[in-house]
Amino acid sequence: MVRVPQTSAEWKKALIAIKKDYLERKYRSCLKQCLDLLGGAKVARTAQAVHLIYLHFYAASTLESQLRCLHQASEFRMELLKQAQDHYYRASVLAEAELENVGYLLRSSAASSLTNSQYSFMSSRDSLSTRMSSPAPTIESEDIEKRLSITNHSTPAEPYVRPDSPT
């Protein structure tokens, strides 16, 4: 059994070694390291979600690279393809769970910052506006704006004249 990294620096070294093996097309070594670390991470529980996503992704990519050189009718090819699909699925599930977790943390920190700063009406912090402080636009909000602009054609608007226009 491989020694599971305990610190973030050890994880960084291990993941760099995996990526190096993958880029050098040492697929067997890369897959072995990924599977060993995944097995050890289940026991040790020292891995963060991003480490597990990385390991599953490289395991799936390695399996996919290995099956490319196999004959199309090979049964082993289908087995590798199913394993790769399983690793991609696990990486996807972990990534979605982590995004939900981060979204929850951002929403809860935003809510707590609103309640903490509701009494400070005009602070210097409130006057600054950044892209990071506002939520990202969603498709739904864009659709609502489009619908509103389409239904609001009852009064014709004056054409906008730019101040730097020569006319």
Sine and cosine of phi, psi and omega as CSV:
sin_phi,cos_phi,sin_psi,cos_psi,sin_omega,cos_omega
0.00,0.00,0.68,-0.73,-0.01,-1.00
-0.98,0.20,0.49,-0.87,0.03,-1.00
-0.97,0.24,0.82,-0.57,-0.02,-1.00
-0.99,0.15,0.75,-0.66,0.02,-1.00
-0.86,0.51,0.60,-0.80,-0.02,-1.00
-0.96,-0.26,-0.57,0.82,-0.05,-1.00
-0.96,-0.28,0.22,-0.97,0.02,-1.00
-0.92,0.39,-0.51,0.86,0.05,-1.00
-0.92,0.39,-0.65,0.76,0.04,-1.00
-0.91,0.41,-0.65,0.76,0.04,-1.00
-0.89,0.46,-0.66,0.75,-0.01,-1.00
-0.87,0.49,-0.70,0.72,0.02,-1.00
-0.89,0.45,-0.68,0.73,-0.02,-1.00
-0.90,0.43,-0.67,0.74,-0.01,-1.00
-0.94,0.34,-0.55,0.83,0.08,-1.00
-0.91,0.41,-0.64,0.77,0.03,-1.00
-0.90,0.44,-0.63,0.77,0.03,-1.00
-0.90,0.43,-0.72,0.70,0.00,-1.00
-0.90,0.45,-0.63,0.78,0.02,-1.00
-0.88,0.47,-0.73,0.69,0.03,-1.00
-0.87,0.49,-0.65,0.76,0.00,-1.00
-0.90,0.43,-0.72,0.69,-0.03,-1.00
-0.93,0.38,-0.48,0.88,0.06,-1.00
-1.00,0.06,0.11,0.99,0.02,-1.00
0.88,0.47,0.55,0.84,0.12,-0.99
-1.00,-0.09,0.96,0.29,-0.18,-0.98
-0.93,0.36,-0.60,0.80,0.00,-1.00
-0.90,0.43,-0.71,0.70,0.01,-1.00
-0.90,0.44,-0.67,0.74,0.00,-1.00
-0.88,0.47,-0.74,0.68,0.00,-1.00
-0.90,0.43,-0.66,0.75,0.01,-1.00
-0.88,0.48,-0.70,0.71,0.01,-1.00
-0.89,0.45,-0.68,0.73,0.01,-1.00
-0.87,0.49,-0.75,0.66,-0.04,-1.00
-0.92,0.39,-0.62,0.78,0.05,-1.00
-0.89,0.45,-0.71,0.71,0.00,-1.00
-0.93,0.37,-0.60,0.80,0.06,-1.00
-0.90,0.43,-0.67,0.74,0.04,-1.00
-0.91,0.41,-0.67,0.75,0.02,-1.00
-0.95,0.32,-0.54,0.84,-0.01,-1.00
-0.93,0.38,-0.51,0.86,0.05,-1.00
-0.91,0.42,-0.61,0.79,-0.03,-1.00
-0.98,0.22,-0.74,0.67,-0.11,-0.99
-0.99,0.17,-0.48,0.88,-0.02,-1.00
0.82,0.57,0.62,0.78,0.04,-1.00
-0.98,-0.22,-0.12,0.99,-0.06,-1.00
-0.99,0.11,0.62,-0.78,0.14,-0.99
-1.00,0.09,0.23,-0.97,-0.03,-1.00
-0.86,0.50,-0.61,0.79,-0.02,-1.00
-0.90,0.43,-0.55,0.83,0.04,-1.00
-0.92,0.40,-0.68,0.73,-0.01,-1.00
-0.92,0.39,-0.63,0.78,0.06,-1.00
-0.87,0.49,-0.72,0.70,0.01,-1.00
-0.86,0.51,-0.73,0.68,-0.02,-1.00
-0.90,0.43,-0.70,0.71,0.01,-1.00
-0.90,0.43,-0.64,0.77,0.00,-1.00
-0.90,0.43,-0.73,0.69,-0.01,-1.00
-0.94,0.34,-0.54,0.84,0.08,-1.00
-0.90,0.44,-0.70,0.71,0.01,-1.00
-0.91,0.41,-0.69,0.73,0.00,-1.00
-0.90,0.43,-0.62,0.78,0.02,-1.00
-0.91,0.41,-0.71,0.70,0.04,-1.00
-0.88,0.48,-0.66,0.75,0.01,-1.00
-0.90,0.43,-0.63,0.78,0.03,-1.00
-0.92,0.39,-0.60,0.80,0.02,-1.00
-0.93,0.38,-0.61,0.79,-0.07,-1.00
-0.97,0.24,-0.25,0.97,0.02,-1.00
-0.90,0.43,-0.51,0.86,-0.05,-1.00
-1.00,0.01,-0.02,1.00,0.03,-1.00
-1.00,0.05,0.38,-0.92,0.03,-1.00
-0.91,0.41,0.56,-0.83,-0.05,-1.00
-0.85,0.52,-0.57,0.82,-0.08,-1.00
-1.00,-0.01,0.07,1.00,-0.05,-1.00
-0.94,0.35,0.72,-0.70,0.05,-1.00
-0.94,0.34,-0.55,0.84,0.02,-1.00
-0.89,0.45,-0.53,0.85,0.03,-1.00
-0.88,0.47,-0.70,0.71,0.01,-1.00
-0.91,0.42,-0.60,0.80,0.03,-1.00
-0.90,0.44,-0.71,0.71,0.03,-1.00
-0.90,0.43,-0.62,0.79,0.01,-1.00
-0.90,0.44,-0.66,0.75,0.03,-1.00
-0.91,0.40,-0.63,0.77,0.05,-1.00
-0.90,0.43,-0.67,0.74,0.02,-1.00
-0.89,0.46,-0.68,0.73,0.01,-1.00
-0.88,0.47,-0.65,0.76,0.03,-1.00
-0.89,0.45,-0.68,0.73,0.01,-1.00
-0.92,0.39,-0.66,0.76,0.06,-1.00
-0.88,0.48,-0.67,0.75,0.00,-1.00
-0.89,0.46,-0.72,0.70,0.00,-1.00
-0.89,0.45,-0.66,0.75,0.05,-1.00
-0.89,0.46,-0.65,0.76,0.01,-1.00
-0.90,0.43,-0.71,0.71,0.01,-1.00
-0.89,0.46,-0.70,0.72,0.02,-1.00
-0.89,0.45,-0.65,0.76,0.00,-1.00
-0.91,0.42,-0.68,0.73,0.02,-1.00
-0.90,0.44,-0.67,0.74,0.03,-1.00
-0.89,0.45,-0.64,0.77,0.01,-1.00
-0.93,0.38,-0.62,0.78,0.06,-1.00
-0.89,0.45,-0.66,0.75,0.05,-1.00
-0.89,0.45,-0.65,0.76,0.01,-1.00
-0.90,0.44,-0.70,0.71,0.02,-1.00
-0.91,0.41,-0.66,0.75,0.04,-1.00
-0.88,0.48,-0.66,0.75,0.04,-1.00
-0.89,0.45,-0.69,0.72,0.01,-1.00
-0.90,0.44,-0.65,0.76,0.02,-1.00
-0.91,0.41,-0.67,0.74,0.01,-1.00
-0.91,0.42,-0.67,0.74,-0.02,-1.00
-0.93,0.36,-0.60,0.80,0.03,-1.00
-0.95,0.32,-0.56,0.83,0.05,-1.00
-0.92,0.38,-0.65,0.76,0.02,-1.00
-0.91,0.42,-0.67,0.75,0.00,-1.00
-0.94,0.35,-0.56,0.83,0.03,-1.00
-0.95,0.33,-0.52,0.85,0.06,-1.00
-0.93,0.37,-0.68,0.73,0.00,-1.00
-0.94,0.33,-0.52,0.85,0.02,-1.00
-0.96,0.28,-0.50,0.87,-0.09,-1.00
-0.96,-0.28,0.20,0.98,-0.05,-1.00
-0.94,0.33,-0.36,0.93,0.00,-1.00
-1.00,0.00,-0.27,0.96,0.05,-1.00
-1.00,-0.05,1.00,-0.10,-0.16,-0.99
-0.93,0.36,-0.78,0.62,-0.06,-1.00
-0.80,-0.60,0.98,0.21,0.09,-1.00
-0.99,-0.14,0.27,-0.96,-0.01,-1.00
-0.91,0.41,-0.47,0.88,0.00,-1.00
-0.93,0.36,-0.59,0.81,-0.04,-1.00
-0.96,0.29,-0.42,0.91,-0.05,-1.00
-0.98,0.20,-0.28,0.96,0.02,-1.00
-1.00,0.09,0.70,-0.71,0.02,-1.00
-0.83,-0.56,0.80,-0.60,0.02,-1.00
-0.78,-0.62,0.30,-0.96,0.03,-1.00
-0.92,0.39,-0.52,0.85,-0.04,-1.00
-0.94,0.33,-0.44,0.90,-0.06,-1.00
-0.98,0.18,-0.34,0.94,0.01,-1.00
-0.98,-0.18,0.55,-0.84,-0.01,-1.00
-0.93,0.36,0.46,-0.89,0.01,-1.00
-0.93,0.37,0.62,-0.79,0.01,-1.00
-0.92,0.39,0.60,-0.80,0.01,-1.00
-0.95,-0.31,0.25,-0.97,0.02,-1.00
-0.89,0.45,-0.61,0.79,-0.03,-1.00
-0.89,0.46,-0.70,0.72,-0.01,-1.00
-0.92,0.39,-0.57,0.83,0.05,-1.00
-0.92,0.39,-0.62,0.79,0.03,-1.00
-0.90,0.43,-0.64,0.77,0.00,-1.00
-0.91,0.42,-0.68,0.73,0.02,-1.00
-0.89,0.46,-0.66,0.75,0.02,-1.00
-0.89,0.45,-0.69,0.72,0.00,-1.00
-0.90,0.44,-0.66,0.75,0.01,-1.00
-0.91,0.42,-0.64,0.77,-0.01,-1.00
-0.94,0.34,-0.50,0.86,0.02,-1.00
-0.96,0.28,-0.65,0.76,-0.05,-1.00
-0.99,0.16,-0.15,0.99,-0.07,-1.00
-0.98,-0.20,0.63,0.77,-0.02,-1.00
-0.99,-0.13,0.30,0.96,-0.07,-1.00
-0.94,0.34,-0.59,0.81,0.01,-1.00
-0.91,-0.42,0.80,-0.60,0.01,-1.00
-0.94,0.33,0.67,-0.74,-0.02,-1.00
-1.00,-0.01,0.51,-0.86,0.07,-1.00
-0.93,0.38,0.60,-0.80,0.04,-1.00
-0.92,0.40,0.59,-0.81,-0.02,-1.00
-0.99,0.15,0.82,-0.57,0.03,-1.00
-0.96,-0.29,0.87,-0.50,-0.01,-1.00
-0.95,0.31,0.58,-0.81,-0.02,-1.00
-0.92,0.40,-0.45,0.90,-0.01,-1.00
-1.00,-0.06,0.17,0.99,-0.02,-1.00
-0.97,0.26,0.64,-0.77,0.00,-1.00
-0.96,0.29,-0.24,0.97,-0.02,-1.00
-0.99,-0.11,0.00,0.00,0.00,0.00
